[in-house]
Amino acid sequence: MSSEPLTAEQIEDFHRDGYLIIRSMFDTEEMKLLKRAAKEDRELEAHSYSKGDGEGGKVRMSLWNHPGDGIYGMFARCRRIVDGSEQLLGEEVYHYHSKMIMKDPKVGGAWTWHQDYGYWYQNGCLWPRLVSATIAVDAATPENGCMQFLKSSHKLDRIDHELTGDQAGADMERVNEAIKRGEVVHCEMKPGDVCFFHCNLLHRSDQNRSENPRWAMICCYNAASNDPFKDSHHPRYTPLSKVDDSKIKEVGIRRFSDDESDVAWLDDQEDQSARGLD
């Protein structure tokens, strides 16, 4: 693939809307490898933790800082994702963290309206020069609690956040006024689709009340020039070694023969993003 996977029109769409969905960025075989790795990964399960949504539900996730050399790392370091992120931010990026969001059937909780920068501002990132890439492991639909975006809301800049349950939610007085003047869209995706979204884009999701799981891997990137001014539970600037896209299948297939994980998990007690708002 080209070292510049996104077109000028797609970049323009991202800056206008705050998000960009790329259909079938990963093929069926790549997604089968990622899905099998995630769903059979005992370490991923063991290091998962839950955050209450303030509505009686819980969102389950596992989170890690450095991408590593396993299949998760190959997705987070592949040129399709990293080059795309650099095109959107206009400069070198480094891996801020990755996470697996696990919305299980009937029990997966909601996310309140928030901006990711509402969390990351607390970690010493001076500017909102961060982007996330969500990889759909399962299909994402309104029925199983797909993400919802307030289109173009990244142009509002940072909104104050406060705790709602275990989550940091945006000031709802301001959010409700913004919704009156904007458009809420559902981010429906099929496995292999990728959605890039700006760290100031307001987003939320409903509880999963369906019979179908909604798992998604989210890779987050910070601009190299936005190196945090203080230490936190997420890393400061660490050069990112990109890999060719072909490494996904090569490493993914090998994983099931040696069954090793090199992920440095971040556990619940280390995740201080929302606690800074306590």
Secondary structure, 3 states (H helix, E strand, C coil): CCCCCCCHHHHHHHHHHCEEEECCCCCHHHHHHHHHHHHCCHHHHHCCEEEECCCCCEEEEEEECCCCCCHHHHHHHEHHHHHHHHHHHCCCEEEEEEEEEEECCCCECCEEEECHHHHHHHHCCCCCCEEEEEEECCCECCCCCCEEEECCHHHHCCCCEEEECCEEEECHHHHHHHHHHCCEEECCECCCCEEEEECCCCEEECCCCCCCCEEEEEEEEEEHHHCCCCCCCCCCCCCCCCECCCHHHHHHHHHHHHCCCCCCEECHHHCCCCHHHC
